Structure formats: C-alpha cells, structure tokens
Amino acid sequence: MNSEIRSPGGDVTTHQRRWRRLLSTVAVTMALTAGALTPVGLSTTGAQAAGADPSANATTTGPETVSAESLPVPQVDGVVWDQVVIGRTVYVGGEFTSARPFTAKRGVDESPRSNVLAYDLDTGELLPFAPVVNAAVETLAASPDGKRLYMGGYFTKVDDQTRYRIAAFDLPSEKLVSNFRPLVNTRVETLVATNDTLFAGGAFTSAAQQTGVVATARTAAAAFAASDATLLPWAPNMTKIGGKGKLAVLSMVISPSQDKIVLGGNFQTLNGSLNPGSLMGAVDATTGKTTLPWKINSTIPQRDLKKRVPSDRHDFAVYSLSSDGGYVYGSMGPGLFEGVFKARWSDGDLASSGWLADCHGDSYDAVAVGDIVYTASHAHDCGNLNSFGDYVPPAGWYRALAFTTATTQKVRKEDAGYLNYAGNPAPSVLHWYPNFNAGPKTLQGPWDITAADGYVLYGGEFSTLNGRGQEGLARFAPRAEAPNEVGPQLAGSEMNPTVTAWGGNAAKLEWGINYDWDDRALRYEVIRNGNVDKPVFTVRWDSDFWKWRKGTGKTTMHLPGARIETLRGVDYGLTPGETYTYQIRTVDPRGNATMSDPVSHTTGGTASTNEWTSYDKTVLQDQPSTYFPLNETGAVGNDWAGSNSLRTVGARGDGIEGLETSRSYALNGTTAWAATWTAETPPQVYSSELWFSTTTKKGGLLIGMGGARSTGGSIDRQVYMDNAGRVRSANYDGTLKELASQKSYNDGEWHHVVNTLGPDGLALYIDGERVATRSDATYAYRYQGKNAHWIVGAQALGNRAGKPSSNFFAGQIDNVGIYQRALDPATIERHYDARIAPANALPTAAFTSTTNALAASVDASGSTDADGSIASYAWDFGDGASGTGATASHTYAAAGAYTVTVTVTDDRGGSDTTSAIVTVEAGPTTIAADSFDRSSSNGWGGAELGGPWTVGGRAADVSADGLSGVIATPPGATRSMMLPEVSAAATDTTVSFTIAEEAIGAQYVSVVGRQVGSSSYSARAVVQPDGRLQVQLFQGGTQLGKTVGVGGYTAGETVTLRLQVLGTGTTSLNAKAWSTSVAEPAEWHATATDSTAALQTAGSVGLKVYSAASNPLTTVAFDDFRVVQPE
C-alpha cells in the first residue's frame, strides 16, 4: 500500500488501497460489543491468559521507534482516509469540511477544506492547497517523478468541474489537469501510478476515457494513460466470494520494476484462480490477465462460508498492501486472520525473512520504515507474538503498533478460538503504543499510515492521542528530533507503595509497576521524606502495560482489576520509633517522571537483628521473589524480598562479604538442613542462586525443591556437588535433564552458583560464567499441581548422575535467592562481582554562588560521589554564619568579600571540603516589599515594608493564605490593592502572580508603578482566552504603545511582571513578563514615554486585577512583591 520513490523534487511516498465502505457494517458491529470483530462462536472470557511469557524481563533489544507523541500537525473535523508525501508536502484526503491548528479546539481558527488539504512535512503547517471536492477522497497517489498528484473516491466534481471519481493535479502548480478526465461508474478505493500509467481499483464495473465515450466493462480494476486518460488493456478479472456479497479491490502495490502488481481486497478468485487469487494475488502490469505466483494464499486460508460466517457476510479481505522494495506487507481481517503479513516480492512466500504478525483485531494499514513496520488496527490481543493478551487494561484496544521487519520468533499456539498459525515465522512487537481513541462515525481510530524521511504520519478518525485533544492527523518523529515528553502514565495514589515494618531499623516496600507508551525500561526510585535527590532504593525494570492490572468483566476486560506484577524494595538504617514518608518515583530514559502520593510509616520501637550489606542491596534491586541473606544470629533465615522464611538455620559462620555484619549458614554434613516455611507454586521459569564454601569430599545438596519440608519425597530443581567437588544440576520434565561443571570447587574458597530454567533451556553458572547448558529442558516437575518447598543443605538425590556419598552438604551457604525468571548473564556476573564491597571513594565537593545585593545563594548539588550519594552538606559563610542542605542562602550585614566553605559527606561517612570567595555589594534601596507569609481575610493587612494595603473594591474578595496575597475578582469587576504610604518618583516593581482559572474571557493583572490621585502609570499582563500572554503599558485608561505578545499562559502557571517608572517631566516606562520557570529576559518587552503633567511627581504603588464579564471568576495569587529605587 505504500512505496517510497526518489525523485529530483524530493521524496514521493504513495499509497494504494482501500476498504472504506466494506467496513461500514463491520464498524457498527464493533460498536455493539467489547469483543470487537470476534469470530462467531468465540469467547472473550478468560483471555487474560494470552499475555506474554512472564520470564521476558530483560530489556527488549531492537530498532528504536519514533516517539509516541505527535509533532504539530493540522486537525480535521472528520475522517482522514489517505495521505501521500511529495517532496516536503503531505497531501491528505478523506471526509472533512474544515482544518484547524494543532491542539486547537473545534471552532478555533478553522479553515475551510473540502475533503482535501496539504501541510508541510517538516513543520506541520497547513498549506494553501484547497480544491473543492464534493464527496469523499478515498485514495491518493503520486507519479514517481513527483509531477502529478492523483486522487480517487466518491466525488463527481472538483472545483466545480466534472471528475467522475478520479482527478489529477499538476505539480508543483497544484492545478487541476484539464485533459485527464477518466470515468468509472462507482467508487475508487486505491490508485497506483507510474509516470505513464494510472492503475485504479475499487468497486466499479465499467470505465471510460471520459464522459461521452462508450464505457468498457472492468471488474473493480482498470488502467488509464497518464497523458489523456485513455483506457488501457490492463483488466484483471475477480469474482465475488461465494458468488454473493461485495466485490472490491481495496489496495494495490506495484513492483520496483513496475512489471507486476499485487491486488488485495474482497474477492474469491483472480483471473479464475483460487490459489493464488483468493483475496489477493499478483498479475502482470500490461494486461492483468497473467496470474503470477503468490504463495501466501496457501498460508492464509480462504473463506469458509458455511463454518465461519452467515451466508450474507463476505467481509474477509486484504485491506492494505505496501512495499519497502524487497517485500510486500499486507493487512487483513476480520476473523480468519486479523494481522499483518510480510511476503517476498518474487512469489509471495514467507521464506527468506517473511512472517505473520498474528494479532487479533482487524489490521487496516502497515508500512515499513527502515527496520520497523508500523500498523493501524484495533488490535486487542497480540498474545500469539508473546505480547499483550486479550482486551487488557488500560485501553483494551491498541490501535497503533510497531513490529520488527526482522523475523525473531515463531507464532505461538492459538488459545482463543481463532485459526491456529503456530510455528509460522513472526516478528517481535516493539514497545510503541500511542494511545488513539476511536471516532464516532467509523468507530475506529487510525486508518492510514504514510512515512517519509523518518516521519511516520497517521490519519483516521480520532479525537485524542495519549489523552490529549488531537483530531484526524498525527505526525511522529524519530526520538532524536521529538520532544520525548510522553512519560510514565501512572502517578499519585495508583503508585502508592505498601510499607511494612521490618524490625525497628528497616522497612519493606511493595508497589505495582507503571507503564509508558514508548519506553519499556523504567527506573523506580524509593523516595524517603521527599528527598528526590537521594533515593534510598532503585529498581530498573522492563514495564509492560499488560502486566499492570488484570482485566475485569466479560465484555469489559480492559477495565482495571487486581495488580499483576509488583516490585519490592527495602530501606535500612532507620531510627526505631521514627515516622517516615515514602513515595515511588518512576522515571523513563528521557527523564520524564511521575511521583506517587506520600505514605507514612512508623518504625518499630526496637532495632531488628537483620543486617544490611551492599551485596544485599545489589541482589534486592534485581527483584528476587525470595532472598535469604542469612546475616541474622537466630535459627530463622528472614526473607528480605518476600514473606517466607528459612528454618531451621543452625550454626552461623562468616559471610561472603567479609564484613562484621555478614554471616552464613554453617552445615555439618550430617544433620543440618533448612527449608522454606511456606510452600509455593513450583515455578516453571526460575533461577536459584547462592554462595558456598567447602572442602568436603562427600558432596551433598546445595539447593533443591521438595514436596514436603523434609530431605526425602518428591524432588526436583536441584543443585548439588559430587564427591569430586563438581557442581551439578538436575531438572525433571518427564525425563531427567542434568548438567555438570568440568572443574571442582571444593577448595575452601567462596563460589557463586546460579541455576536457571527458561525458554532457552537449562543453564548452570559458577563464579559469573556459564559452565553448562542444554536447550531441551524447558519445564520442571509440577508436583501434581501441589505446592512445594525450597530445601537448602540436604535432600535425597536418588538416581542423579554423580550421586555423592552424602545427601548432606558440609560447608557454608550464604545469600540464597530465588527469582521467577531466568537471570541473564550480565545480571549473574554483576552479582558475582558485588561479593566484596569496594573501598569507599571519597566524594568531590563543588558549589556555585550567585549574589543579589547583600544576599548570597549557594548550590552544591554539583558535588558528586562515584560509589554512592551525598548524605549531607555543611556550609560556613565566612562571617560566623552556617547552613545545611544542597542549596542555602545567606544575607550579609555589610558589603565585602567572604570565604564560603562547603563540606559534603557521603553515605559511607567520607567527606570533602572546598572553598571560594563570594563578594557581595550593597544593592538598591528597597521602597516596599511583601512576601505575604501571613493569614488574613477582608484585606492583606500591612506589608512587610511600605505600610498597610488599602482595598479598592469589596474587601471580602481579598485575603492572604500564608503563601500569597489572593484577589478573587467577580465577572466584569476590578479589584485594586495600593500602598498609599509609599511615595516615590522612580520605582522598579516586580511581582509574581498565578491565575487559578482557565480564561474564558480575557484576564488582566496590573502593576501600578506610580499613582497620583486618580492618575497612574501601570503595566498590564493580559491572558487571552486562547492562552496568549500579552504585555501593555498604560497612563490611566490610555494605552501607551503597542500590545506585545510574550508567549502563552496555562492556568496555574506562575509569571513574573516587572515595571520601571523613571524620571519626571518626561517619564520613561519599561515592562516585561516571563514565566518564573525560565530566566528573566534581558530585553524589555514594552517601552514608552509620557509627559502627563499630573503624573510628573512622586506617587504610590500597588496592584490591580480585572476580569472580563464572560469569566465566572478570576482568582489571582500574588507573591514576592518588591519595589526598589532604580539604579
């Protein structure tokens, strides 16, 4: 359906298709049930099981997608059916009457457009191209040389000239071609162009060069000469499915050599051939009568009318076809195959890197962009590709997907009642899920995809993208060019952790995963007491939305239910009896972050015997389901990850970490062993990990699983040592699968062992290296569906290879961990390397300073600690004053040069100190100031400097809340606050303000820099209803100079407004306004002079607010009011 053809004029991207009217009844069906387009007789209940393999926790490698947020692009008030890029212009066709700017609401800045528009590929700016087309434009195409734009659809007139469903425009003039007027008797769905020929497909049955010429029979496909629309001999013949229903060619794509065309649509045979020929097939580009090999017809089955649908439903079709030059990509639905296929051009075979993307939910378009295939669909289940299951939260339907062009796996066995394509080659689903909604007419979101120069352009009928208003068009860019502001989606209470006591000096935390529409690898930080600069625990985790929450209900499974995947953390070194707050901060690789609400936790009154080492933290950050550090002194090994325990643990020895606080389990080789207290479901994908040290010659069990808390009974998942000191693994999946090391490890040294079972088989790692593996072991003993215990130190070894003399291990075991996934080699190596805590690297102190008159602000947040974090900052300001914190401020009593020193201390007690000279000077004289750090009603009371405020208007509308001075102005009213005791001829006034409500009518905030009697000089900030922020200067009610735009304003944003009033006789006025989140601009936004006689003397200062009558209320909060004498 899409091909990219280079030309001297730039990129030309053409589409060929379509399927519109065929889907009208399907769309209605989709609206009636949440089980959209589910084949007759299939159930959507229990579909949650169709999710991905839970062991897939390593970050997915693969090509980088575009961002999931749209760059600026026009919006339309209807449906976009097709787009084509010619040079740097994107032409758009569909059913709409108007276009408006990016993010604008309906009715704002609308521009008439009749089913066609154009916009700039690089900027998204709407272009003047605006022919009047009297009905839907279904398809667009471009000639390879970029000199001709074609459109097809339902229309009969273009710019009041007769054009029966096909029209052509000359480029670059964009004028309608007068001598190209072909005629077909009903709709056109798809066009393909060469420089000499236009191929058309649709539902028509006859065609002619122009009106007045006798029409010739054509079955849904025809070709015309580009020069004068002469009807050409190309005439493939299709038949209806079962001889009934609709017949339409919905899409076509032409080979790079332009000698072969693949047609797709809703038909049963092509030139009398059923296979190839059902729904799609390849023909020559001269007559269309030669049916060429197209082997995918043998993979995707033909329609079975009796078994699959009622006799009046014949809607199974190929909806789109596109090409990247080497392969053809097609999208299909509904029912028998609803995904996307990739087939080689030569014969349509899946061999040589072809594949089936077997997702459920009709696919409407697919376009390859480099190593990625982007699709438009209403996919609700990609479980057969080891991705999301059926109708999972939060959206249920995922209407834009991305797949690898490469074959990476095989289709999984079907388990939801659709046809089974198991074993066929398949791509991977990439982590890219822009969240489109569906429109009210077609009940689908995106219908079309076009691509050029890395941009991926979606069109369709949607009104929101990622929850924000955007209608009909989206323009996605590569990550290097995109703002990349789509971040983690969950915040607040949804991400609140559960905190439980872990003795008096530690706390355990558990929280659900977050998700991000275009980043899978998220970082989770445990924030204690709001200190985001120093997380106490960090987890990096691949987070998939379908592992967030289970779906609920029978036909509304996308509504969120119980959590599926949770993460855990530990905070250690707390003070017994203290109350702490914890939050979970989620950060994506682009720095976008969300925060949970704070959760309070009070520690116990007595410190526990649990001890913490750097190795423990390394392990816990990799999310074991069970972890026994064995650092306690008692008979119970506490589970730091879950809620199990290991009993009974006897004698203790020194631990691997070599620290005073680290211990291990010392086993005597005759009676000592321990087991988990609570039985669990035997995992089919797992890793068991521990350290051991021994000199035994009798071997014994290190770890295994048993059906009871004993050393006998049902046994499996064992790691043991033989008499020679070799380490062995035994796993039972109906037959015993075993591994063994080549070396012996009974040398008295500490050794690290990990045993993993996953989709790739069984593997044994020792001291960070894989020593043995086999791929034929893919599951473990299930214990007849019963739960089982993990056993440490002794277990019957039955007929195991290399069975040792003793089942009981003599030696030390430490740091036992269990994981519900197969650890990857990098993680295992990291755990091995973490066994010895490195010497503390001292921090490096650094700071910057800024001054304002006698006030100095210092910032040491640039200090670093290579192996940890900065725990504290201590400041010496050089005049006897001190301070703490990463940032601090101090006001000196006198001007001068002072030596400021900061000492930083890291989390392991190391410190560093640095000093610098800070010079302060006496600043301008302050005339008035107020920070509003008081509470009052019916006025503001007295300013900190400048005397009492007086209210102009109703006093009940004025208050102070301890943070700001608030004025609540009714519609059409003015409220003022003045300082009449101030008298100054020259003033420099600054104030910050925040408006709570969104502007319906204009909102006005003014600073009065000089008021004499009823006359005044003021600067006014204006917030317009469309969000524009403007600055104006006034003498009384007369504006001085022009209104100056200074950007945009969003309700709740804080802006600083500054006004200088200088001189008498002739007074100079300067004003500027800026968001407090950015630096003050160097230049003034508005300047003026005035000589009004009544104002050429000293006056008072103040503030004013006016709210237009169309606003329900305007609430303005003021802060940091300061008036100084200009320098």
Summary of the structure (lengths in Angstrom):
residues: 1127
radius of gyration: 36.4
end to end distance: 68.7
largest distance: 111.5
contacts: 4191
relative contact order: 0.06
helix: 5%
strand: 46%
